[in-house]
Amino acid sequence: MSDAQNTGKEARDPRPTRLRDALRQARIEAADRTGVVVELRDAEVARLEIMNEALDPLFAQMPAQVDLFDRGVSQGETPRLWIDVVAHIVMGRDKRIYRFVQDTRFGRIVLAESHDVPVIVDAVTDYVARRMIEREHAMVATPIVEPELPKKPRRRGFWMFVLGFLLGAAALFAFALYASLKNL
């Protein structure tokens, strides 16, 4: 092959011939893909921040002694707006729909799903109200009171305990005596 044909082929073939060039090209392509992913994630976080601001009036009404809710945006692989330990808002697959979900021991359930911020705010408001009522019921639970037993069953229980103790001690003594006589 002549030099003229060789340089013409190199001009038509944009593929790199050296490993360093191939790695450089692969890094550029990966950076382009990563840039798109980062932009999508930033858009998700921005939408969740908008939802977080829309929830500010609800949480401003919360009594100071109620510490059930710990609201905040986590920016992991899947950004989430946490309402409490088990409920959060996440963006849907199309990245425009809000999905309010709750994790249960049987899996994740969708409590609400909408493109509209007010619809999700209403769902979160209902959820917060239900959680606060559950907390009130848990705080006011009546203590368990054991019924008073008559004196006769209590005395019989005591004597049964004493008899069991004496029989156990006698059996242990008999076993020890048997073991010592057997070794003689």
Phi, psi and omega in degrees: 000137181277165180295326180293320179291323181295313180291328176293321179293320179296325179291323180283329184261100182282358181293137180291148181259340181253151181299321180299318178293321179296317178296319178299315179296319178296322178294321179296316179296318178295321179295322177297314179295317180297322178300319178294316180297318180296319178297319177296317179296320177297322178294319177299313181298319179297318178295321178292326176295321176298316178296320179299317178294325178293335179273351181306313180300323179297310184284344174290334179277353184291132176298147185296329183281351179275114182242030181285333191249136179226085188277138177176157180264125173259137186248053177278207179300320174244108180297142181220147171255106183279135175263312172212197186293332186246353183236139179206166177249133180226153178281144179289182183297328180278358176066013177239347182257135177272138178233116179264115186235158177230133176273128177237174179289346178260005180124188182266134176242142179271118179275326179200154180209125182194159172277341186267129179298315181300327179295317180289323177299318178297319179295319178294322178299314178298318180297314180298318179298316179297318180295322179292323177293319176301320179295317178300316179296321179292325182285333184257016182301137181283139180290151179277124180250123179281138180291149180282126178275146175296162186293327183297310178298328179294319180293320180296321178297321179295314182291329176295322178296314181298316180298317178297320178297314181294318179296319178297318179294318179296319180295319178296318178296317181296319179295318179295319179295316179298316182295322181287324179288327181292327181282349181283000000 
